Amino acid sequence: MFDGIAGKYDFLNRLLSFNIDVVWRKKVIQLLKPYKPQRILDVATGTADLAIALVALKPISVIGIDISAGMLEIGRQKIAKKALQYQIQLQKEDSENLPFESNSFDAITVAFGIRNFENLQKGLLEIYRVLQPEGQFVILEFSKVKTPFIKQFYHFYFRYVTPTIGKLFSKSANAYTYLPNSVQVFPEGEEMCVILQNVGFKKVKCKSLSFGIASIYHCQK
């Protein structure tokens, strides 16, 4: 599914989110800035938007992994255009079977990809394994809006407008129908915090963004 929409993915992200996804990623960077991570893993990197943004932290290396070869190819093109190929490495890998040694990374990020894990528990345990002690883990993910008026608009936009525009530009209605459906069934807020704590993460915090459209989860090993 993601291979099929890779070519239009960035364009549609900007269009459908009114560019606010860029602002959300900057908040991830600000959260990690005080920790000065040198080795960063970006899981479910997609077209590498966050991996590219993470270079602002001046790490030694950023590795982005994703299971979609099509998305990674677009990411590599963007990285080459910015001449960042010596700082960012993209690999086709399964997030639930990470090919890295334990305690390998100072920080790990996942932006809009964790709800796509086939087995959330297994994926989080793998992230916990490869993160070094006291390493930082940040998740950026969609959540469910709860403010009454905004909730009604959000549900209409997400359920009807998003699939229509997605189909128009990407020729794939399924991909943009999957988006709201996956958000509705994915754990969020306190429930997600408890899941992270049960895996072993400490100092788990959740911050709501843009009236609850998205949330940032920040914790450490």
BATORLUM-603551 format. One record per residue: chain; x, y, z of N, C-alpha, C in turn. Coordinates in steps of 0.05 Angstrom, whole numbers, padded with zeros to 5 digits. Layout:
N
ATOM   chain     n.c1     n.c2     n.c3    ca.c1    ca.c2    ca.c3     c.c1     c.c2     c.c3
ATOM       A        X        Y        Z        X        Y        Z        X        Y        Z
...
This chain:
221
ATOM   chain     n.c1     n.c2     n.c3    ca.c1    ca.c2    ca.c3     c.c1     c.c2     c.c3
ATOM       A    00017   -00024    00000    00000    00000    00000    00017    00025    00000
ATOM       A    00038    00025    00017    00055    00049    00019    00073    00052   -00005
ATOM       A    00081    00030   -00017    00096    00031   -00042    00080    00045   -00063
ATOM       A    00054    00039   -00064    00036    00050   -00084    00032    00080   -00082
ATOM       A    00034    00091   -00059    00029    00120   -00055    00054    00136   -00051
ATOM       A    00077    00123   -00052    00103    00136   -00045    00108    00162   -00061
ATOM       A    00102    00161   -00087    00108    00184   -00104    00093    00209   -00096
ATOM       A    00069    00206   -00085    00052    00229   -00078    00050    00233   -00047
ATOM       A    00065    00217   -00032    00062    00217   -00003    00068    00244    00009
ATOM       A    00091    00256    00003    00099    00281    00015    00080    00304    00007
ATOM       A    00073    00304   -00019    00055    00325   -00029    00028    00324   -00014
ATOM       A    00017    00300   -00011   -00009    00297    00002   -00007    00302    00032
ATOM       A    00016    00295    00044    00019    00302    00073    00017    00332    00078
ATOM       A    00031    00347    00061    00031    00376    00064    00003    00388    00058
ATOM       A   -00009    00377    00037   -00035    00387    00029   -00056    00381    00050
ATOM       A   -00057    00356    00059   -00078    00347    00078   -00075    00357    00106
ATOM       A   -00050    00363    00114   -00045    00372    00141   -00041    00402    00143
ATOM       A   -00044    00416    00120   -00039    00445    00118   -00011    00452    00128
ATOM       A    00008    00434    00124    00036    00437    00130    00042    00436    00160
ATOM       A    00022    00430    00176    00027    00429    00205    00044    00405    00214
ATOM       A    00046    00385    00197    00063    00362    00204    00092    00370    00206
ATOM       A    00100    00391    00191    00127    00401    00193    00132    00413    00220
ATOM       A    00112    00428    00231    00114    00440    00257    00117    00418    00279
ATOM       A    00101    00397    00276    00101    00376    00295    00129    00362    00296
ATOM       A    00141    00358    00273    00168    00346    00273    00188    00364    00286
ATOM       A    00185    00389    00283    00204    00408    00296    00202    00405    00327
ATOM       A    00179    00399    00337    00175    00395    00366    00191    00370    00375
ATOM       A    00192    00350    00359    00208    00326    00365    00238    00334    00368
ATOM       A    00247    00350    00349    00275    00359    00349    00281    00375    00375
ATOM       A    00262    00393    00382    00266    00409    00406    00267    00392    00432
ATOM       A    00251    00371    00432    00251    00353    00455    00278    00339    00458
ATOM       A    00290    00331    00436    00315    00316    00437    00340    00333    00440
ATOM       A    00337    00359    00433    00361    00377    00432    00377    00377    00458
ATOM       A    00365    00378    00482    00381    00379    00506    00398    00354    00511
ATOM       A    00391    00332    00498    00405    00306    00503    00429    00302    00484
ATOM       A    00430    00318    00463    00452    00316    00444    00458    00288    00435
ATOM       A    00438    00273    00425    00443    00245    00416    00462    00244    00392
ATOM       A    00480    00225    00393    00500    00222    00372    00492    00200    00352
ATOM       A    00479    00180    00362    00470    00158    00344    00439    00155    00346
ATOM       A    00426    00161    00324    00397    00163    00324    00385    00142    00304
ATOM       A    00364    00129    00313    00349    00111    00296    00321    00122    00292
ATOM       A    00313    00125    00266    00286    00134    00260    00271    00110    00249
ATOM       A    00253    00099    00264    00238    00075    00257    00213    00083    00240
ATOM       A    00206    00067    00220    00184    00073    00202    00188    00101    00190
ATOM       A    00212    00104    00179    00221    00131    00170    00206    00141    00146
ATOM       A    00193    00123    00130    00178    00131    00107    00195    00144    00086
ATOM       A    00189    00169    00079    00205    00184    00059    00226    00201    00073
ATOM       A    00232    00195    00098    00255    00206    00113    00252    00235    00122
ATOM       A    00228    00245    00123    00224    00272    00133    00237    00277    00160
ATOM       A    00231    00260    00179    00242    00264    00206    00272    00258    00207
ATOM       A    00280    00238    00193    00309    00231    00192    00325    00256    00182
ATOM       A    00315    00269    00162    00328    00293    00151    00328    00316    00172
ATOM       A    00305    00319    00186    00303    00340    00206    00322    00335    00230
ATOM       A    00327    00309    00236    00344    00302    00258    00373    00310    00255
ATOM       A    00381    00315    00230    00408    00324    00225    00414    00351    00239
ATOM       A    00393    00366    00244    00396    00392    00259    00408    00388    00286
ATOM       A    00406    00364    00297    00418    00358    00324    00448    00352    00322
ATOM       A    00459    00352    00298    00487    00347    00293    00497    00320    00305
ATOM       A    00482    00299    00299    00491    00272    00308    00513    00261    00291
ATOM       A    00526    00240    00300    00547    00227    00284    00533    00212    00261
ATOM       A    00510    00200    00267    00496    00185    00246    00466    00184    00252
ATOM       A    00450    00182    00230    00421    00178    00232    00416    00154    00214
ATOM       A    00403    00133    00225    00394    00111    00209    00364    00111    00208
ATOM       A    00353    00110    00184    00324    00108    00180    00317    00081    00169
ATOM       A    00297    00068    00181    00289    00042    00171    00259    00042    00164
ATOM       A    00252    00026    00145    00224    00024    00137    00221   -00002    00121
ATOM       A    00197   -00012    00121    00192   -00038    00107    00184   -00033    00078
ATOM       A    00178   -00007    00071    00169    00000    00044    00193    00010    00027
ATOM       A    00200   -00006    00007    00222    00001   -00011    00215    00027   -00027
ATOM       A    00190    00030   -00034    00181    00053   -00049    00185    00079   -00034
ATOM       A    00177    00079   -00009    00180    00102    00008    00210    00109    00012
ATOM       A    00226    00088    00017    00255    00092    00021    00268    00104   -00003
ATOM       A    00259    00096   -00027    00271    00107   -00052    00266    00137   -00054
ATOM       A    00242    00146   -00047    00236    00174   -00047    00253    00188   -00026
ATOM       A    00257    00176   -00003    00274    00187    00018    00302    00190    00009
ATOM       A    00313    00170   -00005    00341    00171   -00014    00344    00194   -00034
ATOM       A    00324    00199   -00051    00325    00221   -00070    00327    00248   -00056
ATOM       A    00311    00251   -00035    00310    00275   -00019    00337    00280   -00004
ATOM       A    00348    00258    00006    00373    00259    00021    00396    00267    00002
ATOM       A    00396    00255   -00022    00417    00262   -00042    00415    00291   -00051
ATOM       A    00390    00300   -00054    00386    00328   -00063    00397    00348   -00042
ATOM       A    00396    00340   -00016    00406    00357    00005    00435    00350    00012
ATOM       A    00447    00332   -00003    00475    00323    00002    00479    00314    00031
ATOM       A    00460    00297    00040    00462    00287    00068    00467    00257    00068
ATOM       A    00476    00246    00046    00478    00216    00044    00501    00206    00061
ATOM       A    00519    00223    00070    00540    00213    00088    00532    00215    00118
ATOM       A    00510    00229    00123    00500    00231    00150    00475    00213    00156
ATOM       A    00460    00208    00135    00436    00192    00138    00438    00166    00121
ATOM       A    00432    00144    00134    00432    00118    00120    00404    00107    00122
ATOM       A    00392    00099    00099    00366    00087    00099    00368    00057    00093
ATOM       A    00353    00041    00108    00354    00012    00105    00326    00001    00105
ATOM       A    00322   -00020    00088    00296   -00034    00087    00297   -00055    00109
ATOM       A    00282   -00050    00131    00282   -00068    00153    00254   -00070    00165
ATOM       A    00250   -00091    00180    00225   -00095    00195    00229   -00084    00223
ATOM       A    00211   -00066    00231    00214   -00053    00257    00210   -00072    00280
ATOM       A    00199   -00096    00275    00195   -00115    00296    00218   -00136    00298
ATOM       A    00237   -00133    00280    00261   -00151    00280    00285   -00133    00272
ATOM       A    00294   -00116    00290    00315   -00096    00284    00342   -00110    00283
ATOM       A    00357   -00105    00261    00383   -00118    00257    00406   -00104    00271
ATOM       A    00402   -00094    00295    00422   -00079    00309    00428   -00092    00336
ATOM       A    00452   -00087    00346    00459   -00098    00372    00444   -00083    00394
ATOM       A    00441   -00096    00417    00428   -00083    00440    00444   -00058    00448
ATOM       A    00430   -00038    00458    00442   -00013    00468    00458    00002    00447
ATOM       A    00448    00003    00422    00463    00015    00400    00458    00045    00396
ATOM       A    00435    00055    00405    00427    00083    00398    00422    00100    00423
ATOM       A    00430    00126    00420    00425    00146    00441    00396    00156    00440
ATOM       A    00384    00155    00417    00356    00164    00414    00343    00149    00391
ATOM       A    00317    00143    00395    00301    00130    00374    00275    00146    00371
ATOM       A    00267    00150    00346    00242    00164    00340    00224    00148    00322
ATOM       A    00198    00153    00324    00178    00141    00306    00157    00163    00301
ATOM       A    00154    00171    00276    00135    00192    00269    00114    00181    00251
ATOM       A    00089    00179    00260    00066    00170    00244    00070    00142    00233
ATOM       A    00084    00125    00248    00089    00098    00238    00083    00077    00258
ATOM       A    00081    00084    00283    00079    00063    00304    00052    00049    00302
ATOM       A    00031    00063    00293    00005    00050    00290    00004    00030    00268
ATOM       A    00025    00029    00251    00027    00010    00229    00041   -00016    00237
ATOM       A    00052   -00017    00262    00065   -00041    00271    00044   -00064    00271
ATOM       A    00052   -00087    00261    00035   -00110    00261    00031   -00120    00290
ATOM       A    00053   -00119    00305    00052   -00127    00333    00065   -00105    00349
ATOM       A    00049   -00088    00362    00059   -00064    00376    00078   -00072    00398
ATOM       A    00070   -00092    00414    00087   -00100    00437    00115   -00109    00427
ATOM       A    00115   -00125    00407    00141   -00136    00396    00158   -00113    00386
ATOM       A    00146   -00094    00371    00161   -00071    00360    00173   -00054    00382
ATOM       A    00157   -00049    00403    00166   -00032    00426    00189   -00046    00441
ATOM       A    00187   -00073    00444    00208   -00088    00458    00234   -00087    00442
ATOM       A    00232   -00088    00416    00256   -00086    00399    00269   -00058    00402
ATOM       A    00252   -00037    00402    00262   -00010    00405    00276   -00007    00432
ATOM       A    00263   -00018    00453    00275   -00017    00480    00302   -00032    00480
ATOM       A    00303   -00054    00466    00328   -00069    00466    00352   -00054    00454
ATOM       A    00347   -00041    00431    00369   -00028    00417    00375    00000    00427
ATOM       A    00358    00011    00445    00363    00037    00457    00382    00033    00481
ATOM       A    00401    00051    00483    00420    00048    00505    00407    00058    00531
ATOM       A    00417    00049    00555    00406    00058    00580    00405    00088    00582
ATOM       A    00383    00099    00591    00377    00127    00593    00375    00141    00565
ATOM       A    00374    00125    00544    00369    00136    00518    00341    00146    00515
ATOM       A    00336    00164    00497    00311    00177    00493    00294    00165    00471
ATOM       A    00269    00161    00476    00250    00150    00456    00227    00170    00453
ATOM       A    00222    00178    00428    00201    00198    00422    00183    00187    00400
ATOM       A    00157    00187    00405    00137    00179    00386    00120    00203    00379
ATOM       A    00116    00208    00353    00097    00228    00343    00075    00212    00328
ATOM       A    00050    00215    00337    00029    00199    00325    00002    00214    00326
ATOM       A   -00015    00208    00307   -00042    00219    00308   -00057    00208    00332
ATOM       A   -00076    00224    00341   -00093    00216    00363   -00122    00225    00358
ATOM       A   -00139    00220    00377   -00168    00226    00373   -00175    00252    00386
ATOM       A   -00186    00270    00370   -00194    00296    00380   -00219    00293    00398
ATOM       A   -00218    00308    00421   -00240    00305    00440   -00256    00331    00444
ATOM       A   -00246    00354    00436   -00261    00379    00437   -00285    00377    00419
ATOM       A   -00309    00381    00429   -00334    00375    00414   -00335    00386    00385
ATOM       A   -00333    00413    00382   -00337    00424    00355   -00314    00415    00336
ATOM       A   -00289    00417    00346   -00266    00409    00330   -00267    00379    00324
ATOM       A   -00277    00364    00343   -00280    00335    00338   -00298    00329    00314
ATOM       A   -00320    00343    00312   -00339    00338    00290   -00326    00345    00263
ATOM       A   -00313    00368    00262   -00299    00377    00238   -00277    00357    00230
ATOM       A   -00261    00349    00250   -00239    00331    00246   -00248    00304    00235
ATOM       A   -00270    00293    00247   -00280    00268    00238   -00290    00269    00209
ATOM       A   -00304    00291    00202   -00314    00294    00175   -00290    00297    00156
ATOM       A   -00270    00313    00163   -00247    00317    00146   -00231    00291    00142
ATOM       A   -00227    00278    00164   -00211    00253    00163   -00225    00230    00149
ATOM       A   -00251    00228    00152   -00266    00205    00142   -00275    00209    00113
ATOM       A   -00280    00235    00105   -00291    00239    00078   -00272    00255    00060
ATOM       A   -00261    00277    00070   -00244    00294    00053   -00218    00281    00047
ATOM       A   -00205    00270    00068   -00178    00258    00064   -00179    00235    00043
ATOM       A   -00197    00215    00045   -00197    00194    00025   -00203    00204   -00003
ATOM       A   -00220    00225   -00005   -00227    00235   -00032   -00203    00249   -00045
ATOM       A   -00189    00266   -00030   -00166    00279   -00041   -00143    00259   -00046
ATOM       A   -00141    00240   -00027   -00120    00219   -00030   -00124    00203   -00056
ATOM       A   -00149    00195   -00061   -00155    00180   -00085   -00150    00197   -00111
ATOM       A   -00157    00223   -00109   -00154    00240   -00132   -00125    00243   -00141
ATOM       A   -00107    00245   -00122   -00079    00250   -00128   -00062    00224   -00129
ATOM       A   -00069    00205   -00112   -00052    00181   -00111   -00064    00157   -00124
ATOM       A   -00089    00159   -00133   -00104    00136   -00145   -00108    00113   -00125
ATOM       A   -00105    00119   -00099   -00109    00098   -00079   -00127    00108   -00057
ATOM       A   -00153    00100   -00059   -00172    00108   -00038   -00166    00091   -00013
ATOM       A   -00157    00066   -00017   -00153    00049    00006   -00133    00060    00026
ATOM       A   -00111    00071    00016   -00090    00082    00033   -00100    00104    00051
ATOM       A   -00117    00121    00040   -00126    00144    00055   -00152    00139    00070
ATOM       A   -00164    00115    00066   -00185    00105    00083   -00173    00091    00107
ATOM       A   -00151    00078    00102   -00136    00064    00123   -00127    00083    00145
ATOM       A   -00119    00107    00137   -00109    00127    00156   -00128    00133    00179
ATOM       A   -00153    00142    00174   -00171    00148    00196   -00179    00122    00211
ATOM       A   -00182    00100    00197   -00189    00075    00210   -00167    00066    00230
ATOM       A   -00142    00069    00222   -00120    00060    00239   -00118    00078    00264
ATOM       A   -00123    00104    00261   -00122    00122    00283   -00144    00116    00304
ATOM       A   -00167    00108    00294   -00190    00103    00312   -00185    00078    00330
ATOM       A   -00170    00059    00320   -00166    00034    00336   -00140    00034    00351
ATOM       A   -00123    00053    00347   -00096    00053    00359   -00098    00065    00387
ATOM       A   -00084    00053    00407   -00084    00064    00434   -00071    00091    00435
ATOM       A   -00081    00109    00452   -00070    00136    00454   -00071    00146    00483
ATOM       A   -00058    00168    00487   -00059    00181    00513   -00049    00164    00536
ATOM       A   -00065    00162    00557   -00058    00147    00581   -00054    00117    00575
ATOM       A   -00071    00107    00557   -00069    00079    00550   -00042    00073    00537
ATOM       A   -00033    00091    00519   -00007    00087    00506    00016    00090    00527
ATOM       A    00013    00109    00545    00033    00112    00566    00036    00087    00583
ATOM       A    00014    00075    00590    00015    00050    00606    00029    00028    00590
ATOM       A    00024    00026    00564    00037    00006    00547    00067    00010    00547
ATOM       A    00076    00035    00545    00104    00041    00545    00117    00035    00572
ATOM       A    00103    00041    00593    00113    00034    00620    00116    00004    00624
ATOM       A    00096   -00011    00614    00097   -00040    00617    00120   -00053    00601
ATOM       A    00128   -00040    00579    00151   -00049    00564    00177   -00045    00580
ATOM       A    00177   -00024    00597    00200   -00018    00613    00210    00011    00612
ATOM       A    00197    00027    00595    00206    00055    00592    00199    00071    00618
ATOM       A    00216    00090    00624    00213    00107    00647    00206    00136    00639
ATOM       A    00197    00151    00659    00192    00180    00655    00174    00185    00630
ATOM       A    00154    00169    00627    00136    00171    00604    00118    00195    00606
ATOM       A    00119    00212    00585    00102    00236    00584    00087    00237    00557
ATOM       A    00064    00248    00558    00048    00251    00534    00039    00280    00531
ATOM       A    00043    00292    00508    00035    00320    00503    00017    00321    00479
ATOM       A   -00006    00332    00482   -00026    00335    00461   -00018    00359    00443
ATOM       A   -00021    00356    00417   -00015    00377    00397   -00039    00384    00381
ATOM       A   -00042    00410    00375   -00062    00420    00357   -00090    00409    00363
ATOM       A   -00100    00415    00387   -00127    00407    00396   -00130    00376    00398
ATOM       A   -00108    00362    00399   -00110    00333    00402   -00108    00318    00376
ATOM       A   -00102    00331    00354   -00100    00318    00328   -00076    00298    00329
ATOM       A   -00055    00306    00343   -00032    00289    00346   -00022    00290    00374
ATOM       A   -00005    00271    00381    00007    00270    00408    00037    00263    00406
ATOM       A    00053    00274    00424    00081    00266    00427    00084    00251    00453
ATOM       A    00097    00228    00451    00103    00212    00475    00134    00212    00478
ATOM       A    00143    00219    00502    00172    00222    00507    00179    00205    00531
ATOM       A    00198    00187    00529    00205    00171    00551    00235    00163    00548
ATOM       A    00245    00148    00568    00273    00139    00566    00275    00110    00576
ATOM       A    00296    00097    00568    00301    00070    00577    00312    00070    00605
